[in-house]
Amino acid sequence: MKLLEFWEEISLMPDAVRQLEKLEITEGEYEKLRELFLRDVNLFYEAVKKREDFRLVFLYCFSKMACEVYDRYCEQGISRRVYRDTFYDLTLWCENCYKAYGEYGIAQYDWFCRHLDMSLFRLGRLEFERIPSLWEIQTDGISVHKGDPVISVHIPQGEKLELDACLDSFRQAEQFWKEKQVYLCHSWLLYPGLKEIMKPESNILQLQTLFHIVAVDFEGREAEERIFGELETDPRNYAEDTSLQRAARNTQKNWLTQQITFFGIQNFPKKKSYLQPVFLTIWKKKDFVSQKESQGFRPHLLQSGEQENRYLDFWQSMTLFRVLARSRSARISR
């Protein structure tokens, strides 16, 4: 596939295409960067970041490599629609880059190795990434061992998160992998406390019904970034332009103020930033279980009935332990 055809395929913004066409990079320079990517992706990142226009160069390189990956899609019988939907992520993140920096390109450059090594595919509304398990899980008669292949479920931006569309994505995933898989999701969208600030019929709460919570990550700030579009050191500076923003800021529990971490716990030891838990979950479909440890992810593992004093005060008023009670047999270890 040629570059112009690819950019048209993923509906890249015309202004971005025009800038890419004017980009000063020779074929030889690209080949050297491509070789670095294949040999050591971190060296590739560092080499590109030395350029003043590095975000645009990332977009160019990923586009070129995506064109090369198309032949592998064809060889493996993967449809052009899946190829287009998967690499449409470049368009989404290019839009985010423009909003954040006023320039076209890719700022989240460490995300796209998954697409290029064909471990991640978008199937309908959701993305599915095959990774080796970093956990041991025993629950409901199902065993997952370290190193076993599992599927990490990602939720791309840009469309309504309708329950039927998500269920259809799981059906597509079953057909795509052609065998039973272990599914996981690591996302702020699964936080049980969202029930307090969202209507029961909301798409996010409907999505939560597909999962069981088995662990909590207190290290990320994804909720803040997704809800408010940026990260602030003082949460009182966040906007209140949408109903979700207003609800997150003005809920009676004042999650963004008074030393309560965002969508999290009160008086978290030695934490200065405003954080939110992200949940490791089990997809509730029969014979499926899900779990994940992402890079740098060190969650507090929750077992049935566990109530540690340092987490207790805030969480007792939430729904977490009621959710865990539905899966009393779950046991997780590293």
Secondary structure, DSSP 8 states (H G I E B T S, - for coil): --HHHHHHHTT--HHHHHHHHH----HHHHHHHHHHHHH-HHHHHHHHHTSTTHHHHHHHHHHHHHHHHHHHHHHTT--HHHHHHHHHHHHHHHHHHHHHHSS-S-S-GGGTHHHHTT-EEEETTEEEEEEE---EEEETTEEE-TT-EEEEEE--SSS---HHHHHHHHHHHHHHH-S---EEEEEGGG-GGGGGTS-TT-HHHHHHTTEEEEEEE-S--HHHHHHHSS--SSGGGS---SHHHHHHHHSTT-TTSTTB-TTS-BT-TT--S----EEEEEE-STT-------TT---EE--TT---HHHHHHHHTSSHHHHHHTTTT-EEE-
